[in-house]
Amino acid sequence: MRRLLMLTLMATSTLGAAVTADRLTELRARMDALQDMRDDLRDALDTKDGAKTAALSGEIVRLLQQDQAVWKEQGFDDVLKINQGTIELAEKIGSQAKNGETQHALESYLALQKSCASCHDLHPEKRVH
Ligand code: HEC
């Protein structure tokens, strides 16, 4: 009986570690995509390509929304708040680009960059379970 309990406990913790590893792998894949999109977004802003800027910021919103579920589930209120703020900045860039406010869109882009970095500074990956 004791042995069975031990085995069950071991299996459960191994499973838990695998789930955590999967979550981080998925998160990092989304982050790599976010990085590429943010680089392309910068190019679109520099060339004043409003349609492309709006499309890319929409993609960034979509990806960050997927993370939102992760941070909610983990119960990281501080991380969730930064993620929400980053989503709002990406939305702002999109609407500014659509309105032809390129200078404002560029300012929002710089704020977005800072918002990405402020989450990385918290190192939430160390707390993911
Ligand atoms: C709310 C938190 C949060 C926000 C916002 C965020 N990130 Fe991340 N990012 C993370 C975490 C957590 C990792 C994983 C770090 C690790 O495991 O080493 C990460 C990792 C990365 C990585 C490295 C991926 C890898 O392969 O290891 C890149 C690139 C990245 N983020 C880009 C971005 C960009 C660009 C933005 C903004 C558009 C952004 N991130 C916004 C939390 C965030």
Boltz pocket constraint, residues with backbone or C-beta under 6 A from the ligand:
constraints:
  - pocket:
      binder: B
      contacts: [[A, 24], [A, 27], [A, 28], [A, 29], [A, 31], [A, 32], [A, 34], [A, 35], [A, 38], [A, 60], [A, 79], [A, 80], [A, 82], [A, 83], [A, 86], [A, 112], [A, 115], [A, 116], [A, 117], [A, 119], [A, 120], [A, 123], [A, 124], [A, 125]]
      max_distance: 6.0
